[in-house]
Amino acid sequence: MRGVFSFCGRKHFDESSEIIVEAIRETVTYGARSWKYTTRILVGWSDRGLRTLQ
């Protein structure tokens, strides 16, 4: 499983820091408390081709 920090830089997302923060917000919103949950959000977004928050 890829870790959260493997999503830093422009390889996966154009605005990686903003997208990672948004994934952390979603993690907290859904009451999850693990980096694994956040990583799965990021993997899903990356797999769907999401590059920015807009």
C-alpha positions in Angstrom: 0.0 0.0 0.0 1.3 3.4 -0.9 1.7 5.8 2.0 0.3 9.3 2.2 3.7 10.8 1.6 4.2 9.0 -1.7 1.6 11.4 -3.0 3.8 14.5 -2.4 5.0 16.2 -5.6 3.4 16.5 -9.0 3.5 12.8 -10.0 0.0 12.1 -8.8 -1.6 15.5 -8.3 -0.9 19.1 -9.5 -1.7 20.5 -6.0 -0.5 17.7 -3.8 -0.4 19.6 -0.5 -3.9 20.9 -0.9 -5.2 17.5 -2.0 -3.5 15.8 0.9 -5.0 18.3 3.4 -8.5 17.7 1.8 -8.1 13.9 2.2 -7.2 14.4 5.9 -10.3 16.5 6.3 -12.4 13.8 4.8 -10.7 11.2 7.0 -11.6 13.3 10.1 -15.1 14.0 8.9 -15.9 10.3 8.6 -14.4 9.6 12.0 -11.5 7.5 10.7 -8.3 7.7 12.6 -5.6 6.2 10.4 -3.2 7.1 7.7 -4.4 4.0 5.8 -7.8 5.5 5.4 -6.4 8.8 4.1 -4.1 6.9 1.8 -7.1 4.9 0.4 -8.9 8.2 -0.3 -5.8 9.5 -2.2 -5.4 6.2 -4.1 -9.1 6.4 -5.2 -8.7 10.0 -6.3 -5.5 9.2 -8.2 -7.0 6.2 -9.9 -10.0 8.3 -11.1 -7.6 10.9 -12.6 -8.2 13.7 -10.1 -5.3 16.2 -10.4 -6.7 19.3 -8.6 -9.5 20.2 -6.2 -11.4 22.1 -8.8 
